[in-house]
Structure formats: structure tokens, C-alpha cells
Amino acid sequence: MVTPEKENQWARKLAAILSQLERKRLRLRKNVKFAAVYAQNRIESEMFVRGALGIRRRAGVFW
């Protein structure tokens, strides 16, 4: 037979696991967001550098 104490113990364990998962999920979401922003910035800066190189090349100036 399951005693109320045992039930409380399980409920606490379950709650702890759930809150841990929730924290992990939030951390993951943050990382995904950061990765997306990072990728976007990298693409933009790469395009900018390419554009600058292209302009310099067209002007006949080489780095």
C-alpha cells in the first residue's frame, strides 16, 4: 500500500524532474535564439566584407 508520505515523495521527485526539464528547455531555446542571431550576423558581415572587397576590386585597389 502507498502511504501519503510516499505519494508526496514521488510528487516532489516528479515536480523536480519537470522543473529541471523546463529549465533545460528554456536554456535550449535561448541557445537556439543565440545561434540564429549569430548566424544572421555572420552572414551579414560576410556579405558586407564581400561587398567591400568587390568595391575595392572594381576600383582597382587590392588588399
C-alpha positions in Angstrom: 0.0 0.0 0.0 1.2 3.5 -0.9 1.4 5.8 2.1 0.7 9.6 1.8 4.3 10.2 2.6 5.4 8.0 -0.2 3.0 9.8 -2.6 4.4 13.2 -1.5 7.9 12.0 -2.1 7.0 10.9 -5.6 5.2 14.1 -6.3 8.2 16.1 -5.2 10.5 14.0 -7.3 8.2 14.4 -10.3 8.0 18.2 -9.8 11.8 18.4 -9.5 12.2 16.5 -12.8 9.6 18.6 -14.5 11.2 21.9 -13.4 14.6 20.7 -14.5 13.2 19.8 -17.9 11.6 23.2 -18.2 14.9 24.9 -17.3 16.7 22.9 -19.9 14.1 23.7 -22.5 14.4 27.4 -21.8 18.2 27.2 -22.0 17.9 25.3 -25.3 15.5 27.9 -26.6 18.0 30.7 -25.6 20.8 28.8 -27.3 18.8 28.4 -30.5 17.9 32.1 -30.5 21.5 33.0 -29.9 22.7 30.6 -32.7 20.2 32.1 -35.1 21.2 35.7 -34.3 24.9 34.7 -34.5 24.4 33.0 -37.9 22.5 36.1 -39.2 25.2 38.4 -38.0 27.9 36.2 -39.6 26.0 36.1 -42.9 25.6 39.9 -42.9 29.2 40.6 -42.0 30.4 38.2 -44.7 28.2 39.8 -47.3 29.5 43.2 -46.2 33.1 42.1 -46.4 32.4 40.6 -49.8 30.8 43.8 -50.9 33.7 45.9 -49.7 36.2 43.6 -51.4 34.1 43.8 -54.6 34.1 47.6 -54.5 37.8 47.7 -53.9 38.4 45.3 -56.7 36.3 47.2 -59.1 38.2 50.4 -58.1 41.4 48.6 -58.9 42.7 48.6 -55.3 43.7 45.2 -53.9 44.2 44.5 -50.2 
